[in-house]
Amino acid sequence: MEKEERSYKKILFVPGFLRNYETVGRVLGILWLVQPIFKKAGWEIVLSQYYQNKPTTLPLKIYAEMVRQEIINGGWDAIIVHSMGGLLLPEDIPKDIPVVVVESPWYGVLKWQFRVINLLARFKGEKGFPLDNISVQGMIRGSEYMQSRNLSPSWASHALQINGWLGTCFLARVGNTFGKIPEVLDWNYTEYPRLDHVGILMNPDVIAEVLKFLDRKTRQPSLEE
């Protein structure tokens, strides 16, 4: 007798800027670590294919259209976005699909902030954000792409926004780069100042908060409620 396969609610995960093939692979590693936790809670994470398993080097408007098509055609129960991935979300996500925005530079990155981030990365022996990359250029405040976005999307009122160290440090607060999205409810905005930009995706407390939020937003009310 064949074992009946469990049915999971589907999450579309839209990752952020992917500098090279090493970071493309790191996304798969993160998914491998967190997927069992989400599946245990009845959710399955599906990676967005907007970047087609390649480093992100194209204009953001191209990637945004790919994400829009995924959302239209996917039948998702929830959407989670990280970093640059948040800038790719369309304005008109259906209200019954909860959205989780994890440390996304919602208001655009100031060019000097990228330079400081790159300098700090160099001290750590890491690579930063190449300013000649077309995708990075699209994230800069004042770029044509950033000017075309609606900063108060209709889905914000049913979204959870989470920021870590990068989104709450002095560097980011100067320009309100990672500031609270308009219409996001105060109790649906959380800060984890000790968590780094990537590690925040794997933190148990963050995962627990996300699952609690998703279950609350998608739970079917009982007859007694």
C-alpha positions as CSV (number, residue, x, y, z in Angstrom):
1,M,0.0,0.0,0.0
2,E,1.5,3.3,-1.1
3,K,2.0,6.0,1.5
4,E,-0.2,9.0,0.9
5,E,1.8,12.1,0.0
6,R,1.2,15.1,2.3
7,S,-0.3,18.2,0.7
8,Y,1.6,21.4,1.6
9,K,0.7,25.1,1.3
10,K,3.0,26.7,-1.2
11,I,5.4,29.6,-0.5
12,L,7.1,31.5,-3.3
13,F,10.5,32.6,-2.1
14,V,12.1,35.5,-4.1
15,P,15.8,35.9,-3.2
16,G,17.8,39.0,-3.6
17,F,20.9,40.0,-5.5
18,L,23.1,37.1,-6.5
19,R,26.6,38.2,-7.1
20,N,28.0,35.0,-8.6
21,Y,27.4,31.3,-8.9
22,E,28.7,30.8,-5.4
23,T,25.8,32.9,-4.0
24,V,23.4,31.2,-6.4
25,G,24.4,27.9,-4.7
26,R,24.1,29.5,-1.3
27,V,20.4,30.1,-1.9
28,L,20.0,26.4,-2.4
29,G,21.9,25.7,0.8
30,I,19.6,28.0,2.8
31,L,16.6,26.3,1.3
32,W,18.0,22.9,2.2
33,L,18.4,24.0,5.8
34,V,15.0,25.7,6.4
35,Q,12.7,23.5,4.2
36,P,12.3,20.7,6.7
37,I,11.2,23.2,9.4
38,F,8.6,24.7,7.0
39,K,7.4,21.3,5.8
40,K,6.9,20.2,9.4
41,A,4.5,23.1,9.8
42,G,2.7,22.3,6.6
43,W,4.4,24.6,4.2
44,E,6.7,24.0,1.2
45,I,9.1,26.7,-0.1
46,V,9.5,27.0,-3.9
47,L,12.3,29.1,-5.2
48,S,11.5,31.8,-7.7
49,Q,13.1,31.2,-11.1
50,Y,13.4,34.8,-12.1
51,Y,17.2,34.6,-12.1
52,Q,17.2,31.2,-13.9
53,N,20.0,29.8,-11.7
54,K,22.4,32.6,-12.9
55,P,23.9,35.6,-11.1
56,T,21.7,38.7,-11.3
57,T,23.0,41.0,-14.0
58,L,19.8,42.2,-15.9
59,P,17.7,45.3,-15.4
60,L,15.3,44.9,-12.4
61,K,12.3,45.6,-14.6
62,I,13.0,42.4,-16.5
63,Y,13.2,40.4,-13.3
64,A,10.1,42.1,-11.8
65,E,8.1,41.0,-14.8
66,M,9.3,37.4,-14.4
67,V,8.2,37.5,-10.7
68,R,4.8,39.0,-11.6
69,Q,4.2,36.2,-14.1
70,E,5.2,33.6,-11.4
71,I,2.7,35.1,-9.0
72,I,-0.1,35.3,-11.6
73,N,0.4,31.7,-12.7
74,G,1.5,30.0,-9.5
75,G,-1.4,29.7,-7.2
76,W,0.7,30.6,-4.1
77,D,-0.5,30.5,-0.5
78,A,2.2,33.0,0.6
79,I,5.2,34.9,-0.7
80,I,8.5,35.6,1.1
81,V,11.1,38.0,-0.3
82,H,14.6,38.9,0.8
83,S,16.6,42.0,0.1
84,M,16.5,43.0,-3.6
85,G,13.7,40.4,-4.0
86,G,11.4,42.8,-2.3
87,L,11.9,45.4,-5.0
88,L,10.7,42.9,-7.6
89,L,7.2,42.5,-6.1
90,P,4.2,43.8,-8.2
91,E,1.8,46.2,-6.6
92,D,-1.3,44.1,-7.1
93,I,-0.8,40.9,-5.1
94,P,-4.1,39.4,-4.2
95,K,-5.1,40.2,-0.6
96,D,-5.5,36.6,0.4
97,I,-1.8,36.0,-0.2
98,P,0.2,37.0,2.8
99,V,3.6,38.6,2.1
100,V,6.8,38.5,4.2
101,V,9.5,41.1,3.4
102,V,12.9,40.3,5.0
103,E,15.4,43.2,5.0
104,S,14.6,44.8,1.7
105,P,16.0,48.2,0.8
106,W,12.5,49.5,0.1
107,Y,13.4,53.1,-0.5
108,G,16.4,52.4,-2.6
109,V,20.1,52.4,-1.6
110,L,22.0,55.6,-1.7
111,K,25.2,55.3,-3.9
112,W,27.5,56.3,-1.0
113,Q,25.9,53.5,1.1
114,F,26.9,50.9,-1.5
115,R,30.4,52.3,-1.4
116,V,30.6,52.0,2.4
117,I,29.1,48.5,2.3
118,N,31.7,47.5,-0.3
119,L,34.5,49.0,1.9
120,L,33.3,47.0,5.0
121,A,33.1,43.9,2.9
122,R,36.6,44.3,1.7
123,F,37.9,44.5,5.3
124,K,36.1,41.2,5.9
125,G,37.7,39.6,2.8
126,E,34.3,39.5,1.1
127,K,32.9,40.9,-2.1
128,G,30.3,43.6,-2.1
129,F,27.9,45.1,-4.7
130,P,29.7,45.9,-8.0
131,L,28.4,49.3,-9.0
132,D,28.8,48.5,-12.7
133,N,26.3,45.7,-12.3
134,I,23.0,46.6,-14.0
135,S,20.9,45.0,-11.2
136,V,22.8,46.9,-8.6
137,Q,22.3,50.2,-10.5
138,G,18.6,49.5,-10.4
139,M,18.6,49.4,-6.6
140,I,20.1,52.9,-6.3
141,R,17.7,55.5,-5.1
142,G,16.7,57.8,-8.0
143,S,17.2,55.2,-10.7
144,E,14.6,54.9,-13.3
145,Y,13.4,51.6,-11.9
146,M,13.1,52.9,-8.3
147,Q,11.2,56.0,-9.5
148,S,8.7,53.7,-11.3
149,R,7.7,51.8,-8.1
150,N,4.7,52.5,-5.9
151,L,6.1,52.7,-2.4
152,S,2.6,52.0,-0.9
153,P,1.5,48.8,-2.5
154,S,-2.0,47.4,-1.8
155,W,-0.6,44.2,-0.2
156,A,1.3,46.1,2.5
157,S,-1.6,46.0,5.0
158,H,-1.4,42.2,5.1
159,A,2.4,41.9,5.1
160,L,5.0,41.2,7.7
161,Q,8.3,43.2,7.5
162,I,11.5,42.1,9.2
163,N,14.8,43.9,9.4
164,G,18.1,42.6,10.7
165,W,21.4,44.4,11.4
166,L,21.8,45.9,8.0
167,G,18.4,47.3,8.0
168,T,18.7,48.8,11.5
169,C,22.3,50.0,11.7
170,F,23.2,53.7,11.5
171,L,24.3,53.3,7.9
172,A,20.8,52.4,6.8
173,R,18.9,54.7,9.1
174,V,20.6,57.8,7.7
175,G,18.7,57.5,4.4
176,N,15.8,55.4,5.7
177,T,16.9,52.8,3.1
178,F,15.2,49.8,4.9
179,G,12.4,51.9,6.5
180,K,9.0,50.5,7.3
181,I,6.8,50.1,4.3
182,P,3.8,52.4,4.4
183,E,0.6,50.7,5.4
184,V,2.5,47.8,7.2
185,L,0.9,47.5,10.6
186,D,3.1,48.4,13.5
187,W,2.7,45.0,15.1
188,N,3.7,43.4,11.8
189,Y,7.1,45.1,11.8
190,T,10.0,43.5,13.7
191,E,13.7,44.2,14.1
192,Y,16.5,41.7,14.9
193,P,19.5,44.0,15.2
194,R,22.0,41.2,16.0
195,L,21.2,39.1,12.8
196,D,23.2,39.6,9.6
197,H,21.7,40.1,6.2
198,V,21.8,36.4,5.2
199,G,21.8,34.6,8.6
200,I,18.4,36.2,9.3
201,L,16.8,33.8,6.9
202,M,17.9,30.8,8.9
203,N,17.4,32.1,12.4
204,P,15.0,29.9,14.5
205,D,13.2,32.9,16.1
206,V,12.6,34.6,12.7
207,I,11.4,31.3,11.2
208,A,9.0,30.9,14.1
209,E,7.7,34.4,13.7
210,V,7.2,33.9,10.0
211,L,5.3,30.6,10.5
212,K,3.1,32.1,13.2
213,F,2.2,35.0,10.9
214,L,1.5,32.8,7.9
215,D,-0.6,30.4,9.9
216,R,-2.6,33.3,11.3
217,K,-3.2,34.8,7.9
218,T,-4.2,31.6,6.2
219,R,-6.0,29.8,9.0
220,Q,-9.6,29.0,8.1
221,P,-12.0,30.3,10.8
222,S,-13.9,27.7,12.7
223,L,-17.7,27.7,12.9
224,E,-17.4,28.9,16.5
225,E,-15.4,32.0,15.5
